[in-house]
Amino acid sequence: MIAKRDINGVKIACWMSGSAWQEGNRTLVFIHGSGGDHTNWVYQYSVLKNDFNVLAVELPGHGQSEGNGEQSIPRYVDWVKKIIDALGIEKPVLIGHSLGAAISLTFAIQHGELLAGIVPVGGGVTMWVNPAILDGLRKDPAPIIEMAAKLSLAKENRDKFTPALFEGFSKANPAVMQGDFSACNELNLTDDIVRIRIPVLILCGAEDKMTPPENSRYLADHIPGARMELIENAGHFVMMENPQAFNQALKGFAVSL
C-alpha cells in the first residue's frame, strides 16, 4: 500500500507492507536510483513482504512524493533519516540502488549505529557521470533517457525491460533526474568507507555497464567485513533482471543479521 507522511512540510510517499508491521520482523528499507520510484523494487517487495516489514521510499521529487529533489547525497541521507525517524523504524536494513547505493553507504558512514546493515546495489566510492548526460538532461532529455534505459540492462534483457524503464524515466522530472546524476557525480567516499562498521552485502549485475563490477569489488575490498555477490544475467537493474538470485542473496543476508 502507498502511504504518505508529512516530513518537514513535504508529503513523502512510500510503499509499505500493510498498515501494521509485524512486531519482531526485520524492516527492509529500499531506496531507488536516479529518476526512480518505488516500482523499481516491485520484484522485491511483492515477495519479501511475507517475511519482512518492507518500506520502499520515494525520495522528494520522485514518484508521488512532493519536493524538488536534491543535488547532493548528504541531503538525501538527511531525508532518509527523517523518514526512518518519523516511522519509528529501529535497526533497518537499507537497500539502495545506484543513487540509493550512494545514499546507503553515506548513511552507514554518518549514522551506522542506527542500522542493522546495508546492501548497496550497483554503487561505488565514486560514481562519475558523463558531462554530456548532465548537459543533455538540461537541454534535450528524451535521447538521454532512452540511452539510459537501454544501457541500464544486459543485452539479453533489453527487449523485455527497456520499454518499462523508458516509461518510468520519462515520467520523472528531468531537472530532478539531472540533480540525482549531479549528486552521484560529486560522490567521493574513497577515504570514508573504512569507517563503516556494520554488516554490508554488495550486489552487482555481472553485465552492469553503468557502475561496472570493479566498482563493487573495490567496495568489498575496502569495507571491513563486507562481502559481495555478482549476479549473472543482469545489468545495472539487477533487482529487476534477475530477481530470484537477487532476492535469495538479500534474504540470506537479512536473516543472518
PAPANU-583799 format. One record per residue (C-alpha): residue number from 1; residue in three letters; z, x, y. Coordinates in steps of 0.25 Angstrom, whole numbers. Layout:
<zados>
{num->NUM; residuo->ala; pz->Z; px->X; py->Y}
...
</zados>
This chain:
<zados>
{num->1; residuo->met; pz->0; px->0; py->0}
{num->2; residuo->ile; pz->-3; px->4; py->14}
{num->3; residuo->ala; pz->10; px->5; py->23}
{num->4; residuo->lys; pz->10; px->9; py->38}
{num->5; residuo->arg; pz->22; px->15; py->45}
{num->6; residuo->asp; pz->25; px->18; py->59}
{num->7; residuo->ile; pz->27; px->33; py->61}
{num->8; residuo->asn; pz->30; px->37; py->75}
{num->9; residuo->gly; pz->22; px->25; py->80}
{num->10; residuo->val; pz->10; px->27; py->71}
{num->11; residuo->lys; pz->7; px->18; py->59}
{num->12; residuo->ile; pz->5; px->27; py->47}
{num->13; residuo->ala; pz->-2; px->21; py->35}
{num->14; residuo->cys; pz->2; px->25; py->21}
{num->15; residuo->trp; pz->-2; px->21; py->7}
{num->16; residuo->met; pz->12; px->18; py->0}
{num->17; residuo->ser; pz->14; px->15; py->-15}
{num->18; residuo->gly; pz->21; px->2; py->-13}
{num->19; residuo->ser; pz->31; px->-3; py->-3}
{num->20; residuo->ala; pz->43; px->2; py->-10}
{num->21; residuo->trp; pz->42; px->16; py->-16}
{num->22; residuo->gln; pz->49; px->19; py->-30}
{num->23; residuo->glu; pz->62; px->26; py->-28}
{num->24; residuo->gly; pz->63; px->39; py->-35}
{num->25; residuo->asn; pz->48; px->41; py->-35}
{num->26; residuo->arg; pz->42; px->53; py->-28}
{num->27; residuo->thr; pz->34; px->50; py->-16}
{num->28; residuo->leu; pz->20; px->56; py->-14}
{num->29; residuo->val; pz->14; px->56; py->0}
{num->30; residuo->phe; pz->-1; px->58; py->1}
{num->31; residuo->ile; pz->-7; px->64; py->13}
{num->32; residuo->his; pz->-22; px->62; py->15}
{num->33; residuo->gly; pz->-32; px->72; py->21}
{num->34; residuo->ser; pz->-41; px->73; py->34}
{num->35; residuo->gly; pz->-46; px->59; py->37}
{num->36; residuo->gly; pz->-40; px->53; py->25}
{num->37; residuo->asp; pz->-31; px->42; py->22}
{num->38; residuo->his; pz->-22; px->36; py->10}
{num->39; residuo->thr; pz->-34; px->32; py->2}
{num->40; residuo->asn; pz->-37; px->47; py->-1}
{num->41; residuo->trp; pz->-25; px->46; py->-11}
{num->42; residuo->val; pz->-29; px->33; py->-18}
{num->43; residuo->tyr; pz->-31; px->40; py->-31}
{num->44; residuo->gln; pz->-16; px->45; py->-30}
{num->45; residuo->tyr; pz->-8; px->34; py->-24}
{num->46; residuo->ser; pz->-15; px->23; py->-33}
{num->47; residuo->val; pz->-10; px->31; py->-45}
{num->48; residuo->leu; pz->3; px->39; py->-41}
{num->49; residuo->lys; pz->9; px->27; py->-35}
{num->50; residuo->asn; pz->14; px->23; py->-49}
{num->51; residuo->asp; pz->23; px->36; py->-50}
{num->52; residuo->phe; pz->26; px->40; py->-35}
{num->53; residuo->asn; pz->29; px->34; py->-22}
{num->54; residuo->val; pz->16; px->36; py->-14}
{num->55; residuo->leu; pz->12; px->37; py->1}
{num->56; residuo->ala; pz->-2; px->40; py->5}
{num->57; residuo->val; pz->-1; px->43; py->20}
{num->58; residuo->glu; pz->-12; px->40; py->30}
{num->59; residuo->leu; pz->-10; px->51; py->42}
{num->60; residuo->pro; pz->-10; px->46; py->56}
{num->61; residuo->gly; pz->-25; px->42; py->60}
{num->62; residuo->his; pz->-29; px->41; py->45}
{num->63; residuo->gly; pz->-31; px->28; py->37}
{num->64; residuo->gln; pz->-23; px->17; py->42}
{num->65; residuo->ser; pz->-13; px->26; py->50}
{num->66; residuo->glu; pz->-13; px->26; py->65}
{num->67; residuo->gly; pz->-13; px->38; py->73}
{num->68; residuo->asn; pz->-24; px->49; py->77}
{num->69; residuo->gly; pz->-21; px->59; py->66}
{num->70; residuo->glu; pz->-17; px->73; py->69}
{num->71; residuo->gln; pz->-23; px->87; py->71}
{num->72; residuo->ser; pz->-12; px->95; py->64}
{num->73; residuo->ile; pz->-6; px->96; py->51}
{num->74; residuo->pro; pz->9; px->97; py->56}
{num->75; residuo->arg; pz->6; px->84; py->64}
{num->76; residuo->tyr; pz->2; px->77; py->51}
{num->77; residuo->val; pz->14; px->83; py->44}
{num->78; residuo->asp; pz->23; px->76; py->54}
{num->79; residuo->trp; pz->17; px->63; py->51}
{num->80; residuo->val; pz->18; px->64; py->36}
{num->81; residuo->lys; pz->33; px->68; py->38}
{num->82; residuo->lys; pz->35; px->56; py->47}
{num->83; residuo->ile; pz->29; px->47; py->37}
{num->84; residuo->ile; pz->37; px->52; py->26}
{num->85; residuo->asp; pz->50; px->51; py->34}
{num->86; residuo->ala; pz->46; px->37; py->38}
{num->87; residuo->leu; pz->45; px->32; py->24}
{num->88; residuo->gly; pz->57; px->40; py->19}
{num->89; residuo->ile; pz->50; px->48; py->9}
{num->90; residuo->glu; pz->58; px->58; py->2}
{num->91; residuo->lys; pz->52; px->71; py->-4}
{num->92; residuo->pro; pz->38; px->66; py->-6}
{num->93; residuo->val; pz->26; px->74; py->-11}
{num->94; residuo->leu; pz->16; px->76; py->-1}
{num->95; residuo->ile; pz->1; px->76; py->-6}
{num->96; residuo->gly; pz->-9; px->80; py->5}
{num->97; residuo->his; pz->-24; px->81; py->4}
{num->98; residuo->ser; pz->-31; px->91; py->13}
{num->99; residuo->leu; pz->-25; px->88; py->27}
{num->100; residuo->gly; pz->-14; px->81; py->19}
{num->101; residuo->ala; pz->-12; px->94; py->11}
{num->102; residuo->ala; pz->-10; px->102; py->24}
{num->103; residuo->ile; pz->0; px->91; py->28}
{num->104; residuo->ser; pz->7; px->92; py->15}
{num->105; residuo->leu; pz->8; px->108; py->16}
{num->106; residuo->thr; pz->13; px->108; py->30}
{num->107; residuo->phe; pz->23; px->97; py->27}
{num->108; residuo->ala; pz->28; px->105; py->16}
{num->109; residuo->ile; pz->30; px->117; py->25}
{num->110; residuo->gln; pz->37; px->109; py->36}
{num->111; residuo->his; pz->45; px->99; py->28}
{num->112; residuo->gly; pz->44; px->103; py->14}
{num->113; residuo->glu; pz->59; px->99; py->11}
{num->114; residuo->leu; pz->54; px->84; py->13}
{num->115; residuo->leu; pz->44; px->85; py->1}
{num->116; residuo->ala; pz->45; px->86; py->-14}
{num->117; residuo->gly; pz->31; px->93; py->-14}
{num->118; residuo->ile; pz->17; px->93; py->-8}
{num->119; residuo->val; pz->3; px->92; py->-14}
{num->120; residuo->pro; pz->-7; px->98; py->-5}
{num->121; residuo->val; pz->-21; px->94; py->-9}
{num->122; residuo->gly; pz->-34; px->101; py->-4}
{num->123; residuo->gly; pz->-26; px->109; py->6}
{num->124; residuo->gly; pz->-23; px->123; py->11}
{num->125; residuo->val; pz->-15; px->132; py->20}
{num->126; residuo->thr; pz->-27; px->131; py->29}
{num->127; residuo->met; pz->-38; px->120; py->29}
{num->128; residuo->trp; pz->-49; px->125; py->38}
{num->129; residuo->val; pz->-59; px->114; py->43}
{num->130; residuo->asn; pz->-73; px->118; py->47}
{num->131; residuo->pro; pz->-75; px->116; py->62}
{num->132; residuo->ala; pz->-88; px->108; py->60}
{num->133; residuo->ile; pz->-79; px->98; py->53}
{num->134; residuo->leu; pz->-69; px->97; py->64}
{num->135; residuo->asp; pz->-81; px->96; py->75}
{num->136; residuo->gly; pz->-89; px->86; py->66}
{num->137; residuo->leu; pz->-77; px->76; py->65}
{num->138; residuo->arg; pz->-77; px->76; py->80}
{num->139; residuo->lys; pz->-92; px->75; py->83}
{num->140; residuo->asp; pz->-98; px->68; py->70}
{num->141; residuo->pro; pz->-88; px->65; py->59}
{num->142; residuo->ala; pz->-97; px->58; py->50}
{num->143; residuo->pro; pz->-104; px->70; py->43}
{num->144; residuo->ile; pz->-91; px->78; py->43}
{num->145; residuo->ile; pz->-84; px->66; py->36}
{num->146; residuo->glu; pz->-96; px->65; py->26}
{num->147; residuo->met; pz->-95; px->80; py->23}
{num->148; residuo->ala; pz->-80; px->80; py->21}
{num->149; residuo->ala; pz->-81; px->68; py->11}
{num->150; residuo->lys; pz->-91; px->76; py->3}
{num->151; residuo->leu; pz->-85; px->90; py->3}
{num->152; residuo->ser; pz->-71; px->84; py->0}
{num->153; residuo->leu; pz->-76; px->81; py->-14}
{num->154; residuo->ala; pz->-80; px->88; py->-26}
{num->155; residuo->lys; pz->-95; px->87; py->-28}
{num->156; residuo->glu; pz->-93; px->78; py->-41}
{num->157; residuo->asn; pz->-85; px->68; py->-33}
{num->158; residuo->arg; pz->-93; px->67; py->-21}
{num->159; residuo->asp; pz->-101; px->54; py->-25}
{num->160; residuo->lys; pz->-88; px->47; py->-29}
{num->161; residuo->phe; pz->-79; px->50; py->-17}
{num->162; residuo->thr; pz->-88; px->54; py->-5}
{num->163; residuo->pro; pz->-90; px->40; py->0}
{num->164; residuo->ala; pz->-75; px->36; py->-1}
{num->165; residuo->leu; pz->-71; px->49; py->6}
{num->166; residuo->phe; pz->-82; px->48; py->17}
{num->167; residuo->glu; pz->-78; px->33; py->20}
{num->168; residuo->gly; pz->-63; px->38; py->21}
{num->169; residuo->phe; pz->-66; px->49; py->30}
{num->170; residuo->ser; pz->-76; px->40; py->38}
{num->171; residuo->lys; pz->-64; px->31; py->41}
{num->172; residuo->ala; pz->-56; px->42; py->47}
{num->173; residuo->asn; pz->-55; px->44; py->62}
{num->174; residuo->pro; pz->-64; px->57; py->64}
{num->175; residuo->ala; pz->-54; px->62; py->74}
{num->176; residuo->val; pz->-42; px->61; py->65}
{num->177; residuo->met; pz->-50; px->68; py->54}
{num->178; residuo->gln; pz->-54; px->79; py->63}
{num->179; residuo->gly; pz->-39; px->80; py->67}
{num->180; residuo->asp; pz->-36; px->81; py->52}
{num->181; residuo->phe; pz->-46; px->92; py->50}
{num->182; residuo->ser; pz->-41; px->99; py->62}
{num->183; residuo->ala; pz->-27; px->99; py->57}
{num->184; residuo->cys; pz->-32; px->105; py->43}
{num->185; residuo->asn; pz->-40; px->116; py->51}
{num->186; residuo->glu; pz->-27; px->120; py->58}
{num->187; residuo->leu; pz->-19; px->121; py->46}
{num->188; residuo->asn; pz->-13; px->135; py->42}
{num->189; residuo->leu; pz->-2; px->135; py->32}
{num->190; residuo->thr; pz->-4; px->149; py->27}
{num->191; residuo->asp; pz->9; px->155; py->32}
{num->192; residuo->asp; pz->17; px->142; py->29}
{num->193; residuo->ile; pz->14; px->137; py->15}
{num->194; residuo->val; pz->24; px->147; py->9}
{num->195; residuo->arg; pz->35; px->139; py->15}
{num->196; residuo->ile; pz->32; px->127; py->6}
{num->197; residuo->arg; pz->43; px->126; py->-4}
{num->198; residuo->ile; pz->41; px->113; py->-11}
{num->199; residuo->pro; pz->32; px->110; py->-23}
{num->200; residuo->val; pz->17; px->110; py->-20}
{num->201; residuo->leu; pz->5; px->105; py->-28}
{num->202; residuo->ile; pz->-8; px->109; py->-23}
{num->203; residuo->leu; pz->-20; px->101; py->-27}
{num->204; residuo->cys; pz->-35; px->104; py->-24}
{num->205; residuo->gly; pz->-48; px->100; py->-29}
{num->206; residuo->ala; pz->-56; px->111; py->-37}
{num->207; residuo->glu; pz->-68; px->108; py->-28}
{num->208; residuo->asp; pz->-61; px->106; py->-15}
{num->209; residuo->lys; pz->-71; px->111; py->-4}
{num->210; residuo->met; pz->-63; px->107; py->8}
{num->211; residuo->thr; pz->-50; px->114; py->4}
{num->212; residuo->pro; pz->-54; px->123; py->-7}
{num->213; residuo->pro; pz->-45; px->126; py->-19}
{num->214; residuo->glu; pz->-42; px->140; py->-14}
{num->215; residuo->asn; pz->-34; px->134; py->-2}
{num->216; residuo->ser; pz->-25; px->126; py->-12}
{num->217; residuo->arg; pz->-24; px->139; py->-21}
{num->218; residuo->tyr; pz->-19; px->146; py->-8}
{num->219; residuo->leu; pz->-8; px->135; py->-6}
{num->220; residuo->ala; pz->-4; px->137; py->-21}
{num->221; residuo->asp; pz->-3; px->152; py->-20}
{num->222; residuo->his; pz->6; px->152; py->-7}
{num->223; residuo->ile; pz->15; px->139; py->-8}
{num->224; residuo->pro; pz->27; px->143; py->-17}
{num->225; residuo->gly; pz->27; px->136; py->-30}
{num->226; residuo->ala; pz->14; px->128; py->-27}
{num->227; residuo->arg; pz->5; px->124; py->-38}
{num->228; residuo->met; pz->-10; px->120; py->-37}
{num->229; residuo->glu; pz->-19; px->111; py->-45}
{num->230; residuo->leu; pz->-34; px->112; py->-44}
{num->231; residuo->ile; pz->-40; px->98; py->-47}
{num->232; residuo->glu; pz->-54; px->99; py->-53}
{num->233; residuo->asn; pz->-66; px->89; py->-50}
{num->234; residuo->ala; pz->-61; px->87; py->-36}
{num->235; residuo->gly; pz->-63; px->92; py->-22}
{num->236; residuo->his; pz->-55; px->90; py->-9}
{num->237; residuo->phe; pz->-52; px->75; py->-12}
{num->238; residuo->val; pz->-46; px->80; py->-25}
{num->239; residuo->met; pz->-36; px->68; py->-26}
{num->240; residuo->met; pz->-48; px->58; py->-26}
{num->241; residuo->glu; pz->-58; px->66; py->-34}
{num->242; residuo->asn; pz->-48; px->69; py->-46}
{num->243; residuo->pro; pz->-36; px->60; py->-44}
{num->244; residuo->gln; pz->-32; px->61; py->-59}
{num->245; residuo->ala; pz->-30; px->76; py->-58}
{num->246; residuo->phe; pz->-24; px->75; py->-44}
{num->247; residuo->asn; pz->-14; px->64; py->-47}
{num->248; residuo->gln; pz->-10; px->71; py->-60}
{num->249; residuo->ala; pz->-7; px->84; py->-52}
{num->250; residuo->leu; pz->0; px->77; py->-41}
{num->251; residuo->lys; pz->9; px->68; py->-50}
{num->252; residuo->gly; pz->13; px->80; py->-59}
{num->253; residuo->phe; pz->17; px->87; py->-46}
{num->254; residuo->ala; pz->25; px->76; py->-40}
{num->255; residuo->val; pz->32; px->73; py->-53}
{num->256; residuo->ser; pz->36; px->87; py->-55}
{num->257; residuo->leu; pz->44; px->87; py->-41}
</zados>
